[in-house]
Amino acid sequence: MDIIRQYLSSVLFPAHCAGCGQPTETQSLAIPNPAICPECIERLERTEQFALRNNLTEDLFAQNKQFERAATFCFYDKHDLVSCLIQKAKYGRHPEINLELARLAALDGLQSDFFEDIDVIIPIPLHTRRYKQRGYNQSDYIARGLNEILHIPIDTTHIERVRNNPQQALTTGKERERNVENIFAVNHPEEMYRKHILLVDDVITTGSTIRSCMEAMSAFRGAHISVFALAKTR
C-alpha cells in the first residue's frame, strides 16, 4: 500500500532531475521518484573500468598486499554533470542521488566479473561529529544501491573513523596524505578473516583516504580488498 501511495504522490507531485532540473517521469512502481532523468543518465561519462584491469584507479592501490581490484563508474571533472550530482548528494541533502547512481553502476558491473566473489561491502565511514552535522554518510547510500542490485551484505561496524580530519577537498598534494594518517581503526578483525571486502566511496582523487583505510584493514588477516567509487578525477 505504501508503494501505491508513493506512486500516486509521484504522479501528483513529480520529482525533478538532480542533473537538469526537469521533471522526471515515473518509470515504475519500484522507483516512483527517480532522482535522475533518462537523458542525464545517458550523459554520464562512464570509465568502463569494470571490464578494464590494470586501469588508472588500480594503479593507486596496487602496492597494498591485500589489494585485489578497483573500478570507478564515471569520470569526474569540475562543474560537469557527475560532479554536480555528487556534490548535491554529499552537501545538498540529497543522498538518494548516490543510491540511484550506485544502482546504475551495479547494473553496468554485472556485465563483467568485477563484483564476483565479493563477501561484504564496507562504505568508507564518516567521523561521528561530521555524521551528526550532515545527517548521513553519503557512502552508505552507495553501499545500499549496490546491495539492492547485487544482494551483497553491507557492514558498517568493523571500521570506524577515529579522527575528524579536515575535508580532503581543502588540502592538496602531500597534505592529503598527512591529513588522513591514522584516521581509521578496526573492530573485531578476526571476524573478517579471509573475507573479500569491497570498500566504497563517492569520489577518488589521489586515493589517499582509501589507502589509509586499507592500512588499518591490514589487521583483517587473510582478507582481500577491492575498491569501488562512483567517480574518479582525471
N, C-alpha and C positions, 0 to 999 in steps of 0.2 A: 504493500500500500504506500509506503514511503517513497518508493521508486516512482510510482504513478504521480504522486504529489510533486516530486521534483521535476518530472517530465512536463506536467501541466504548468508549473511555475516557469520552466524554461521557455514555453510557448508564449505565455503572457508577458514575461519579463526576460527577453533574450539576453544572453551574456554577450560581451564584446571581446573581440580578439585582443590578446595582450600585445600582439605584434603591430597590427594595422589599425585597431580601434573600431573596425566594422563589426556589426552584429554577427555572431556565429550561429549558423543554422544548427538546429538539433539533429544529430546524426543517429542516435539510438537511445533506447531506454537506459542502456548501461552507462552512457556518458551524456546526461541531459544538458549540461552546460560546458561544452568544450572550451578550454582556455585559449586555444589556437585554431584559427580557421584553416581550411584545406589549402588555400592559396599560400598562406605563410608557411605551412608545413612543407610545401613544395619548394619554397625559397631557402630553406635551411641548407647550408653548405656542409655536406657530410664529409668526414675524413676518410671513410671506407676502411678504417683501421681494424675492424673486426676480422677481416679476412687477410690483413696485411701484417705478417710477422716481421720482426726487426724494424718496426716503424719508429718514428721520432719520439713517440711517447715512451716506448720501451727503452730507448736509449737513456732516459732519465733515471731508470731504476735498475738497470742491468747489473750493476756492481753488487747489489744485495744478494746474498747467497740463497735466500728463501724465495726470491722473485721468480715468478712463472711467466706472466704475460701482461700486457696492458693495451688499452684502446680508449679512444675518445670518440664521441658521436659526431661532433661538429667542430669546425674552426671558429675561433673567437677573435674578432677584430673590434677595436674601439668604435662604438656607435653603430655597429651593424645589428642585424635582426637578432642574432643569438645573444649578443652582449646585452641588448635591450631586454630580452626575455629573462635572462639570468639575473640581471640587476633588479628587475621587478620582483622576481621570486625571492631574492635574498634580502632586499631592503624595502621593498614596496608592499610587504604583507600579502603577497600572492604566491605562497609556496605551492599551490596547486599547479602552477606552470611547470615546476620541476617534475611533478608527478606525471604530467602528460608527456613531457619531453622524454622522461625515462621509459614510459610505455613504448613510445616510438622507437627509442634506441633498442629496447629489448626485442622488438619485432624485427628490427634490422639484424640484430645479433644472432637471431635464430637461423638466419640464412648461412651462418658459419658455425664452427665448433667452439667459438670463444667462450661461451658460458658452460660448456660441458665440464663435468666433474667438480663444479663449484659446490662446496658444502654449506657455506654460510656467507651472507652479505653483511658487512660491517660499515656503516656510514661514519665518516670522519666526525668525531664528536666536537661540540662546542663546549667552552667553559660554562659552568653553571651561571655565572654572572651575565655573560653575553646571551645565554639562552633566555634568562629572565627578561632581559632588555628587549630582545627580538620577539620572544614568544614562541619560537620554534627553531628547529635546526633544519636548514634548507636541504642538507644531505639526507636527512631522514626521509624526506619526500621522494628523493631519487631512489633510495632503497625500496620504498613502498611501491613505486611504479615498476621497478624491475621485478619485485616479488609478485605483483599482480599477473604478469605475463609468464614469468619463469618458475614461479612457485618454489623459489629457494628461500629458506628461512632467514630472518633478519636477527642480528644480535646487537644490542646496544649496552651490554653490561660488562664486557670483558676489556674494553678500552675506555679510558676517561682522559679528559683534558685537565691537567692539574695546575696549569699556569695560564692566566688570562693575558696572553701576549698581544701586542698591538696588531691590528689588521695587516695582513701581508701587502695589501694594495697601497699601504702607506710607506712601504720600505722598498729598497732597490738593491740589486747586486748582492754583495756578500752580507749585507744587513739582513736579507731574507733568511739566510742560513742561521745566523746568530739569533734571529728573532724566534726561531722555532726549536731551539735546542732544549731538550729535556722538558717538553711541554705535555708529553703523554705518559701515562702509566697503565699497566695491565693488571687485571684481576683474575685470579684462579687460572693461571696459564696452563695448568695440567689439563683443563677441560678442552683446550684447543689442540691437543696432541694430534699431530699428523692431519689436521684439517686443511682443506684448500679454501682459503679465505679470499673473498672479493672485497677490497677496500673501495669505497665510492665517495666521490666529491663532486662539486659543481664545475670548477674550472682548474685546470693545471697550467701554471705559467713556468716556473722553474722546477716544480716538483718537490720543493724543499719541505713543505708541510707533510706530504705523504712519506717522504724519506724519513723524516723524524718519527712518524708513526710506525713505520716499518722497523726502525731501530728498537723501539720499545717492544715491538712484537717478536723480537729475537728470543724473548722468553717463551714463546709458543714453540716448544721443541718439536721438530719434525714437521712443522706447518709449511705450507706453500702459500705464497701471497700473489694474487693478481690484482690489477688496478683498473678501475673504470671511472671516467669523468664525462660529464655532459659535453664539455668543450675544452679545447686547448688553444692557447695563443700561438700565433705563427712564429 
